[in-house]
Amino acid sequence: MLKVCFTVCYFHHGNDCAYTAGEHVGGSIENYGVMATQKAHEIGALNTNFANPHRT
C-alpha cells in the first residue's frame, strides 16, 4: 500500500496520500516534520526544514 501511495505522491499532487504516509511514519504530521528535519541535518542538509510530508 505504501508503494502505491508514494507513487501517487511522486507523479501526482497526492497531498492526502502524503499526509497519510507522514502520519504513519511519524505518528503525526508535526512529528514527521521534526523527524524529517533531523534526518536532513544528519546527512548534511543543515539549511533544510520540513513542516509537512508533501512537496509544497
Backbone as CSV, one residue per row, in Angstrom:
resi,resn,N_x,N_y,N_z,CA_x,CA_y,CA_z,C_x,C_y,C_z
1,MET,0.812,-1.200,0.000,0.000,0.000,0.000,0.851,1.257,0.000
2,LEU,1.914,1.279,0.801,2.763,2.471,0.831,3.453,2.703,-0.503
3,LYS,3.811,1.633,-1.225,4.452,1.799,-2.530,3.518,2.535,-3.487
4,VAL,2.256,2.157,-3.497,1.270,2.836,-4.338,1.126,4.285,-3.892
5,CYS,1.088,4.501,-2.602,0.942,5.840,-2.060,2.115,6.729,-2.471
6,PHE,3.331,6.231,-2.369,4.499,7.017,-2.755,4.513,7.303,-4.247
7,THR,4.056,6.353,-5.046,3.965,6.570,-6.490,2.994,7.701,-6.785
8,VAL,1.857,7.703,-6.117,0.871,8.776,-6.296,1.477,10.114,-5.886
9,CYS,2.178,10.146,-4.768,2.785,11.386,-4.281,3.840,11.903,-5.242
10,TYR,4.581,11.005,-5.867,5.669,11.403,-6.749,5.157,11.912,-8.087
11,PHE,4.221,11.212,-8.676,3.772,11.553,-10.017,2.569,12.488,-10.048
12,HIS,1.859,12.595,-8.968,0.690,13.456,-8.884,0.803,14.279,-7.615
13,HIS,-0.024,15.242,-7.493,-0.016,16.048,-6.276,-0.911,15.360,-5.254
14,GLY,-0.391,14.329,-4.624,-1.183,13.485,-3.728,-1.048,13.874,-2.281
15,ASN,-1.540,15.058,-1.910,-1.405,15.514,-0.523,-2.056,14.568,0.472
16,ASP,-3.225,14.030,0.133,-3.889,13.111,1.055,-3.008,11.911,1.335
17,CYS,-2.400,11.405,0.289,-1.521,10.246,0.429,-0.268,10.618,1.226
18,ALA,0.291,11.783,0.956,1.481,12.232,1.675,1.188,12.404,3.164
19,TYR,0.045,12.986,3.477,-0.318,13.150,4.879,-0.512,11.805,5.565
20,THR,-1.147,10.872,4.876,-1.348,9.541,5.450,-0.010,8.867,5.719
21,ALA,0.905,8.944,4.761,2.228,8.350,4.933,2.986,9.046,6.065
22,GLY,2.897,10.375,6.134,3.565,11.124,7.198,3.054,10.755,8.579
23,GLU,1.743,10.606,8.692,1.173,10.191,9.975,1.584,8.769,10.325
24,HIS,1.673,7.919,9.315,2.085,6.531,9.559,3.538,6.477,10.027
25,VAL,4.397,7.205,9.374,5.827,7.174,9.699,6.117,7.902,11.003
26,GLY,5.541,9.099,11.170,5.886,9.922,12.320,4.922,9.889,13.483
27,GLY,3.767,9.296,13.282,2.762,9.292,14.330,1.862,10.509,14.277
28,SER,2.360,11.600,13.711,1.583,12.823,13.486,2.318,13.627,12.412
29,ILE,1.615,14.572,11.820,2.238,15.414,10.797,3.369,16.234,11.406
30,GLU,3.141,16.790,12.574,4.156,17.608,13.233,5.407,16.794,13.551
31,ASN,5.213,15.586,14.081,6.358,14.745,14.421,7.105,14.295,13.169
32,TYR,6.369,14.046,12.086,7.029,13.700,10.832,7.964,14.833,10.403
33,GLY,7.492,16.067,10.500,8.325,17.214,10.132,9.595,17.290,10.962
34,VAL,9.461,17.044,12.253,10.630,17.051,13.144,11.597,15.933,12.749
35,MET,11.046,14.730,12.527,11.893,13.585,12.162,12.599,13.815,10.829
36,ALA,11.872,14.322,9.841,12.465,14.548,8.518,13.538,15.630,8.580
37,THR,13.299,16.674,9.359,14.291,17.736,9.522,15.544,17.208,10.208
38,GLN,15.368,16.401,11.251,16.518,15.812,11.942,17.344,14.952,10.992
39,LYS,16.674,14.136,10.190,17.379,13.274,9.242,18.123,14.109,8.212
40,ALA,17.500,15.156,7.711,18.153,16.031,6.740,19.416,16.636,7.340
41,HIS,19.344,17.075,8.586,20.515,17.652,9.246,21.607,16.609,9.446
42,GLU,21.210,15.384,9.780,22.191,14.301,9.962,22.985,14.033,8.694
43,ILE,22.342,14.165,7.545,23.042,13.869,6.291,23.651,15.114,5.652
44,GLY,23.641,16.232,6.393,24.359,17.410,5.941,23.518,18.528,5.347
45,ALA,22.224,18.374,5.252,21.354,19.430,4.713,20.938,20.334,5.872
46,LEU,21.862,21.165,6.316,21.675,21.929,7.543,20.697,23.089,7.400
47,ASN,20.439,23.544,6.191,19.501,24.652,5.982,18.134,24.157,5.533
48,THR,17.816,22.918,5.848,16.557,22.313,5.440,15.628,22.197,6.629
49,ASN,14.350,22.514,6.412,13.349,22.412,7.465,12.060,21.885,6.857
50,PHE,11.583,20.757,7.362,10.331,20.167,6.893,9.212,20.522,7.867
51,ALA,8.093,20.960,7.320,6.924,21.248,8.142,5.813,20.230,7.883
52,ASN,5.890,19.550,6.734,4.855,18.583,6.360,5.445,17.582,5.352
53,PRO,4.733,16.524,5.052,5.288,15.469,4.201,5.069,15.663,2.699
54,HIS,4.436,16.745,2.280,4.241,16.910,0.837,5.203,17.960,0.284
55,ARG,5.189,18.126,-1.020,6.224,18.914,-1.693,6.048,20.407,-1.612
56,THR,4.996,20.903,-1.033,4.797,22.350,-1.031,5.047,22.945,0.323
